[in-house]
Amino acid sequence: MPIYEYKCNKCGKQFEAFQGITDPELKSCKFCKGKVQKMMSLSSFSLKGSGWYATDYKGKKPGAPARKKPTEAGESSSAAKTETATAAKDE
């Protein structure tokens, strides 16, 4: 829900109000019941960090080493080598 800022013309106080986009504007001050006007304020929206250009979405960067995923065959062959070495020591 957006936050809107208002300023009272009578007492000069500024205050914020949580209002839906379709809600009507406030007409009176919550402090003195004087007439208020809606203020323009800066948005808190900002874009920070990487990822905002097409070059940032390419995925892998050049020169980055590829990661090797262990496969079931690779894991089972290393287990077989360990079992063979253990059996050779027992003899």
C-alpha positions in Angstrom: 0.0 0.0 0.0 1.5 3.4 -1.0 2.4 6.0 1.5 1.3 9.6 0.7 2.6 12.8 2.3 0.3 15.7 3.2 0.9 19.2 4.6 -1.6 21.2 6.6 -2.3 24.7 5.3 -3.5 25.8 8.8 -0.9 24.4 11.3 1.9 23.6 8.8 2.4 20.1 10.0 3.4 17.4 7.6 2.3 13.8 8.0 2.1 10.5 6.1 -0.9 8.4 5.3 -1.2 4.7 4.1 -3.7 4.8 1.3 -4.7 2.6 -1.5 -4.4 4.0 -5.0 -8.2 4.1 -5.4 -8.8 5.8 -2.0 -9.8 9.4 -2.1 -7.3 12.1 -1.0 -7.5 13.3 2.6 -9.2 16.7 3.0 -8.5 17.6 6.6 -5.5 17.5 8.9 -5.4 14.8 11.5 -4.1 17.2 14.1 -6.1 20.4 13.7 -8.7 19.5 11.1 -7.4 22.2 8.8 -7.3 21.9 5.0 -4.4 19.8 3.6 -2.7 19.4 0.3 -0.9 16.3 -1.0 2.8 16.7 -1.4 5.1 15.3 -4.1 7.8 13.1 -2.6 10.8 11.2 -3.9 10.4 7.5 -4.5 12.5 5.0 -2.6 12.8 2.8 -5.7 16.4 2.4 -6.9 18.3 -0.1 -9.0 21.5 -1.4 -7.4 23.9 -4.1 -8.1 24.6 -6.1 -11.3 22.1 -7.7 -13.5 20.7 -4.7 -15.3 22.5 -5.0 -18.6 22.4 -7.7 -21.3 26.1 -8.5 -20.7 25.3 -9.5 -17.1 22.9 -12.3 -18.2 25.3 -14.3 -20.3 26.0 -16.8 -17.5 29.6 -18.0 -17.5 32.3 -15.4 -17.6 35.2 -16.0 -19.9 38.2 -17.7 -18.3 36.1 -19.2 -15.5 36.9 -22.9 -14.9 34.1 -25.3 -15.6 32.9 -27.3 -12.7 33.0 -31.1 -12.9 30.1 -33.0 -11.5 30.9 -36.4 -10.0 29.2 -39.2 -12.0 28.0 -42.5 -10.6 30.5 -44.3 -12.8 33.3 -42.2 -11.5 32.2 -42.8 -7.9 31.8 -46.5 -8.3 35.2 -46.9 -10.0 37.0 -45.1 -7.1 35.1 -47.4 -4.6 36.2 -50.4 -6.6 39.8 -49.2 -6.6 39.7 -48.9 -2.8 38.2 -52.4 -2.4 41.0 -53.8 -4.7 43.7 -52.1 -2.7 42.3 -53.3 0.6 42.1 -56.9 -0.7 45.7 -56.7 -2.0 46.9 -55.7 1.5 45.1 -58.5 3.2 46.9 -61.1 1.0 
